[in-house]
Amino acid sequence: MKSYKYIARDSSGQRKQGIRQAISSNDVLAYLREQGFTPISINEISADTKKPKRAQQHQKRIKSAELAALCWQLTTMVEGGIPITTALETISEDIENLQLQQILQQVLEKMQRGETFSDSISEFPKVFSRLSCAIILAGETGGDLPEALHRLAEHFDNRDKLAKKVKGAMAYPAFVFIFIVLIVIFIMTFIIPRFRTIFDQLGGALPAFTQAFMGFYDMLCHNLVYIISALLLIIILGVLTSKTKKGHYLFCRIALALPLLGKIFSQAFIAMFCKTMSILLASGVSVLEVLDILSVTTNNDIIKAAITQTRERVVEGSNISLSMAKSGFFPNMVVKMVQVGEESGSLPKVLERTSSYYERKVDSAITTVMALLEPIMIVTVGGIVLVVVLALYLPIFSMSDVAK
């Protein structure tokens, strides 16, 4: 199969363009005529131009925001009475992400051959997870696809917002660290060498504090290559270790145990867990399948183990709240809320409210982190500057006293 880029006009004269997989350009031409389009141009995408784009698109992950936008568009069009195949075709012609465009066109082709929407998207698990397929399948089975698409759009929106919040919380400490490192590099590169030249010209004994400071500076300069090599080695070993089963488990445990950030990670997961579970249960997916989907789509091994244990206990006949409590991961409040939802028969609604509560807690925790890091940065930078100023100006003050 080859890839062809086509440009055509529909019956109303509007310009249409897209990419289609076919054996030859004649097949693309036949396809366009079947659709009632007037072909303008059909060009094969050569291997030389196709490979770099594919490589680039393969590396560039499709964002949750793009999937949310896709689902909102589909929701609006399907609710308006437009068939799902027509909606997919229309959206694929205007979408900017080439990889997503190709996936939608392949989904459309499968549906035109008789496959359902859920079956068609299930063949692209890196883009549409089991969770997405389960929601769409429930919508198809229940005859309410627009509502399923609406819930899926909310899921992608929620995931995108939480991811941005967590990344924002991680970005500020990284910025503070880089800022401090740059200050240290500037001082070592420009400030200290100039003062050393002055000290050498003046001669005389330096104060003990200055001698210790200059000795530390010399040690860093003479061993800089070894220090950088050691840091790179630690990073490489860390990356390699994280790819092993035990190493990944260890890193997951460390991530949840980090001061301040670990709390944000766990609360963000609980918010996402409750929201996703609420959407799936409201869509008609069974509890066991919901827990199975959540365990597969979770990257953190500690959390995955807690969900798996919960599912196993539910299989044995225990209720959800008791199973969650015995896993040892879920907070008491979440367990109590789930228990209330089970007893009242309104578990999806209760889970949605719990998710909203934990989203607010994530916002509050991020605000706290920002508020704490600002004075820490000021004190750290001030401390570094104070040490440098004392070490470099003590000899000058000593010489002034001697001169008097």
Sequence and secondary structure as in RCSB ss.txt:
>XXXX:A:sequence
MKSYKYIARDSSGQRKQGIRQAISSNDVLAYLREQGFTPISINEISADTKKPKRAQQHQKRIKSAELAALCWQLT
TMVEGGIPITTALETISEDIENLQLQQILQQVLEKMQRGETFSDSISEFPKVFSRLSCAIILAGETGGDLPEALH
RLAEHFDNRDKLAKKVKGAMAYPAFVFIFIVLIVIFIMTFIIPRFRTIFDQLGGALPAFTQAFMGFYDMLCHNLV
YIISALLLIIILGVLTSKTKKGHYLFCRIALALPLLGKIFSQAFIAMFCKTMSILLASGVSVLEVLDILSVTTNN
DIIKAAITQTRERVVEGSNISLSMAKSGFFPNMVVKMVQVGEESGSLPKVLERTSSYYERKVDSAITTVMALLEP
IMIVTVGGIVLVVVLALYLPIFSMSDVAK
>XXXX:A:secstr
 EEEEEEEE TT  EEEEEEEESSHHHHHHHHHHTT EEEEEEE  HHHHHHHHHHHHHS   HHHHHHHHHHHH
HHHHTT  HHHHHHHHHHH S HHHHHHHHHHHHHHHTT  HHHHHTT TTTS HHHHHHHHHHHHHT HHHHHH
HHHHHHHHHHHHHHHHHHHHHHHHHHHHHHHHHHHHIIIIIHHHHHHHHHHH S   HHHHHHHHHHHHHHHTHH
HHHHHHHHHHHHHHHHHTSHHHHHHHHHHHHHSTTHHHHHHHHHHHHHHHHHHHHHHTT  HHHHHHHHHHH   
HHHHHHHHHHHHHHHTT  HHHHHHHHS S HHHHHHHHHHHHHT HHHHHHHHHHHHHHHHHHHHHHHHHHHHH
HHHHHHHHHHHHHHHHHHHHHHHHHHHH 
